């Protein structure tokens, strides 16, 4: 049971925390980049679009996959809890509940990573679209 706890805590949850840091770092970098962009410096719309959409796919990937990684931690935690129950034959309900709580913790953290990542992705994508529309207005729809 201890090995499972270490794997879920440091493996799955550690990876989810890493994904959260990556998502937040990219979002901050994009916000700072968008503040510096002067749409008048771009003569071709596609070159502006390349700059605006750089790296935001990573935020979407993190947002869409974090719940699955959390679910993996939950499945592993429940699987090992049942395995230990079968090994020991009889287990106190407290030990069972601790194993199940550990398993559900992974799903909760997966959702805590996914929800802000999806929101950040949508916000950044909207800002990129607004900047592209402003470019089109300035350049008469070229």
MODELLER restraints for C-alpha pairs under 7 A, 6 or more apart:
rsr = mdl.restraints
at = mdl.atoms
rsr.add(forms.Gaussian(group=physical.xy_distance, feature=features.Distance(at['CA:1:A'], at['CA:80:A']), mean=6.97, stdev=0.5))
rsr.add(forms.Gaussian(group=physical.xy_distance, feature=features.Distance(at['CA:4:A'], at['CA:77:A']), mean=6.63, stdev=0.5))
rsr.add(forms.Gaussian(group=physical.xy_distance, feature=features.Distance(at['CA:4:A'], at['CA:80:A']), mean=6.83, stdev=0.5))
rsr.add(forms.Gaussian(group=physical.xy_distance, feature=features.Distance(at['CA:8:A'], at['CA:73:A']), mean=5.76, stdev=0.5))
rsr.add(forms.Gaussian(group=physical.xy_distance, feature=features.Distance(at['CA:12:A'], at['CA:69:A']), mean=6.93, stdev=0.5))
rsr.add(forms.Gaussian(group=physical.xy_distance, feature=features.Distance(at['CA:12:A'], at['CA:73:A']), mean=5.96, stdev=0.5))
rsr.add(forms.Gaussian(group=physical.xy_distance, feature=features.Distance(at['CA:13:A'], at['CA:106:A']), mean=6.15, stdev=0.5))
rsr.add(forms.Gaussian(group=physical.xy_distance, feature=features.Distance(at['CA:16:A'], at['CA:66:A']), mean=6.66, stdev=0.5))
rsr.add(forms.Gaussian(group=physical.xy_distance, feature=features.Distance(at['CA:16:A'], at['CA:110:A']), mean=6.38, stdev=0.5))
rsr.add(forms.Gaussian(group=physical.xy_distance, feature=features.Distance(at['CA:16:A'], at['CA:113:A']), mean=6.85, stdev=0.5))
rsr.add(forms.Gaussian(group=physical.xy_distance, feature=features.Distance(at['CA:19:A'], at['CA:62:A']), mean=6.44, stdev=0.5))
rsr.add(forms.Gaussian(group=physical.xy_distance, feature=features.Distance(at['CA:20:A'], at['CA:113:A']), mean=5.46, stdev=0.5))
rsr.add(forms.Gaussian(group=physical.xy_distance, feature=features.Distance(at['CA:23:A'], at['CA:59:A']), mean=5.17, stdev=0.5))
rsr.add(forms.Gaussian(group=physical.xy_distance, feature=features.Distance(at['CA:23:A'], at['CA:62:A']), mean=6.88, stdev=0.5))
rsr.add(forms.Gaussian(group=physical.xy_distance, feature=features.Distance(at['CA:23:A'], at['CA:117:A']), mean=6.27, stdev=0.5))
rsr.add(forms.Gaussian(group=physical.xy_distance, feature=features.Distance(at['CA:27:A'], at['CA:120:A']), mean=6.69, stdev=0.5))
rsr.add(forms.Gaussian(group=physical.xy_distance, feature=features.Distance(at['CA:39:A'], at['CA:135:A']), mean=5.84, stdev=0.5))
rsr.add(forms.Gaussian(group=physical.xy_distance, feature=features.Distance(at['CA:42:A'], at['CA:48:A']), mean=6.09, stdev=0.5))
rsr.add(forms.Gaussian(group=physical.xy_distance, feature=features.Distance(at['CA:49:A'], at['CA:132:A']), mean=6.92, stdev=0.5))
rsr.add(forms.Gaussian(group=physical.xy_distance, feature=features.Distance(at['CA:52:A'], at['CA:128:A']), mean=5.59, stdev=0.5))
rsr.add(forms.Gaussian(group=physical.xy_distance, feature=features.Distance(at['CA:53:A'], at['CA:128:A']), mean=6.91, stdev=0.5))
rsr.add(forms.Gaussian(group=physical.xy_distance, feature=features.Distance(at['CA:56:A'], at['CA:121:A']), mean=6.55, stdev=0.5))
rsr.add(forms.Gaussian(group=physical.xy_distance, feature=features.Distance(at['CA:59:A'], at['CA:117:A']), mean=5.90, stdev=0.5))
rsr.add(forms.Gaussian(group=physical.xy_distance, feature=features.Distance(at['CA:59:A'], at['CA:121:A']), mean=5.86, stdev=0.5))
rsr.add(forms.Gaussian(group=physical.xy_distance, feature=features.Distance(at['CA:60:A'], at['CA:117:A']), mean=6.84, stdev=0.5))
rsr.add(forms.Gaussian(group=physical.xy_distance, feature=features.Distance(at['CA:60:A'], at['CA:118:A']), mean=6.12, stdev=0.5))
rsr.add(forms.Gaussian(group=physical.xy_distance, feature=features.Distance(at['CA:60:A'], at['CA:121:A']), mean=5.90, stdev=0.5))
rsr.add(forms.Gaussian(group=physical.xy_distance, feature=features.Distance(at['CA:62:A'], at['CA:114:A']), mean=6.74, stdev=0.5))
rsr.add(forms.Gaussian(group=physical.xy_distance, feature=features.Distance(at['CA:62:A'], at['CA:117:A']), mean=6.78, stdev=0.5))
rsr.add(forms.Gaussian(group=physical.xy_distance, feature=features.Distance(at['CA:63:A'], at['CA:113:A']), mean=6.87, stdev=0.5))
rsr.add(forms.Gaussian(group=physical.xy_distance, feature=features.Distance(at['CA:63:A'], at['CA:114:A']), mean=4.10, stdev=0.5))
rsr.add(forms.Gaussian(group=physical.xy_distance, feature=features.Distance(at['CA:63:A'], at['CA:115:A']), mean=6.67, stdev=0.5))
rsr.add(forms.Gaussian(group=physical.xy_distance, feature=features.Distance(at['CA:63:A'], at['CA:117:A']), mean=4.79, stdev=0.5))
rsr.add(forms.Gaussian(group=physical.xy_distance, feature=features.Distance(at['CA:63:A'], at['CA:118:A']), mean=5.02, stdev=0.5))
rsr.add(forms.Gaussian(group=physical.xy_distance, feature=features.Distance(at['CA:64:A'], at['CA:114:A']), mean=6.50, stdev=0.5))
rsr.add(forms.Gaussian(group=physical.xy_distance, feature=features.Distance(at['CA:66:A'], at['CA:110:A']), mean=4.87, stdev=0.5))
rsr.add(forms.Gaussian(group=physical.xy_distance, feature=features.Distance(at['CA:66:A'], at['CA:111:A']), mean=6.78, stdev=0.5))
rsr.add(forms.Gaussian(group=physical.xy_distance, feature=features.Distance(at['CA:66:A'], at['CA:113:A']), mean=6.26, stdev=0.5))
rsr.add(forms.Gaussian(group=physical.xy_distance, feature=features.Distance(at['CA:66:A'], at['CA:114:A']), mean=5.38, stdev=0.5))
rsr.add(forms.Gaussian(group=physical.xy_distance, feature=features.Distance(at['CA:67:A'], at['CA:107:A']), mean=6.45, stdev=0.5))
rsr.add(forms.Gaussian(group=physical.xy_distance, feature=features.Distance(at['CA:67:A'], at['CA:110:A']), mean=4.56, stdev=0.5))
rsr.add(forms.Gaussian(group=physical.xy_distance, feature=features.Distance(at['CA:67:A'], at['CA:111:A']), mean=5.40, stdev=0.5))
rsr.add(forms.Gaussian(group=physical.xy_distance, feature=features.Distance(at['CA:67:A'], at['CA:114:A']), mean=6.34, stdev=0.5))
rsr.add(forms.Gaussian(group=physical.xy_distance, feature=features.Distance(at['CA:69:A'], at['CA:110:A']), mean=6.55, stdev=0.5))
rsr.add(forms.Gaussian(group=physical.xy_distance, feature=features.Distance(at['CA:70:A'], at['CA:106:A']), mean=4.62, stdev=0.5))
rsr.add(forms.Gaussian(group=physical.xy_distance, feature=features.Distance(at['CA:70:A'], at['CA:107:A']), mean=4.06, stdev=0.5))
rsr.add(forms.Gaussian(group=physical.xy_distance, feature=features.Distance(at['CA:70:A'], at['CA:109:A']), mean=6.60, stdev=0.5))
rsr.add(forms.Gaussian(group=physical.xy_distance, feature=features.Distance(at['CA:70:A'], at['CA:110:A']), mean=4.37, stdev=0.5))
rsr.add(forms.Gaussian(group=physical.xy_distance, feature=features.Distance(at['CA:71:A'], at['CA:106:A']), mean=6.80, stdev=0.5))
rsr.add(forms.Gaussian(group=physical.xy_distance, feature=features.Distance(at['CA:71:A'], at['CA:107:A']), mean=5.15, stdev=0.5))
rsr.add(forms.Gaussian(group=physical.xy_distance, feature=features.Distance(at['CA:73:A'], at['CA:103:A']), mean=6.11, stdev=0.5))
rsr.add(forms.Gaussian(group=physical.xy_distance, feature=features.Distance(at['CA:73:A'], at['CA:106:A']), mean=5.28, stdev=0.5))
rsr.add(forms.Gaussian(group=physical.xy_distance, feature=features.Distance(at['CA:73:A'], at['CA:107:A']), mean=6.94, stdev=0.5))
rsr.add(forms.Gaussian(group=physical.xy_distance, feature=features.Distance(at['CA:74:A'], at['CA:103:A']), mean=4.06, stdev=0.5))
rsr.add(forms.Gaussian(group=physical.xy_distance, feature=features.Distance(at['CA:74:A'], at['CA:104:A']), mean=5.39, stdev=0.5))
rsr.add(forms.Gaussian(group=physical.xy_distance, feature=features.Distance(at['CA:74:A'], at['CA:106:A']), mean=5.72, stdev=0.5))
rsr.add(forms.Gaussian(group=physical.xy_distance, feature=features.Distance(at['CA:74:A'], at['CA:107:A']), mean=6.02, stdev=0.5))
rsr.add(forms.Gaussian(group=physical.xy_distance, feature=features.Distance(at['CA:75:A'], at['CA:103:A']), mean=6.98, stdev=0.5))
rsr.add(forms.Gaussian(group=physical.xy_distance, feature=features.Distance(at['CA:77:A'], at['CA:99:A']), mean=6.48, stdev=0.5))
rsr.add(forms.Gaussian(group=physical.xy_distance, feature=features.Distance(at['CA:77:A'], at['CA:100:A']), mean=6.72, stdev=0.5))
rsr.add(forms.Gaussian(group=physical.xy_distance, feature=features.Distance(at['CA:77:A'], at['CA:102:A']), mean=6.63, stdev=0.5))
rsr.add(forms.Gaussian(group=physical.xy_distance, feature=features.Distance(at['CA:77:A'], at['CA:103:A']), mean=4.36, stdev=0.5))
rsr.add(forms.Gaussian(group=physical.xy_distance, feature=features.Distance(at['CA:78:A'], at['CA:99:A']), mean=6.87, stdev=0.5))
rsr.add(forms.Gaussian(group=physical.xy_distance, feature=features.Distance(at['CA:78:A'], at['CA:100:A']), mean=5.89, stdev=0.5))
rsr.add(forms.Gaussian(group=physical.xy_distance, feature=features.Distance(at['CA:78:A'], at['CA:103:A']), mean=5.91, stdev=0.5))
rsr.add(forms.Gaussian(group=physical.xy_distance, feature=features.Distance(at['CA:81:A'], at['CA:96:A']), mean=6.60, stdev=0.5))
rsr.add(forms.Gaussian(group=physical.xy_distance, feature=features.Distance(at['CA:81:A'], at['CA:99:A']), mean=5.49, stdev=0.5))
rsr.add(forms.Gaussian(group=physical.xy_distance, feature=features.Distance(at['CA:85:A'], at['CA:91:A']), mean=5.99, stdev=0.5))
rsr.add(forms.Gaussian(group=physical.xy_distance, feature=features.Distance(at['CA:136:A'], at['CA:142:A']), mean=6.67, stdev=0.5))
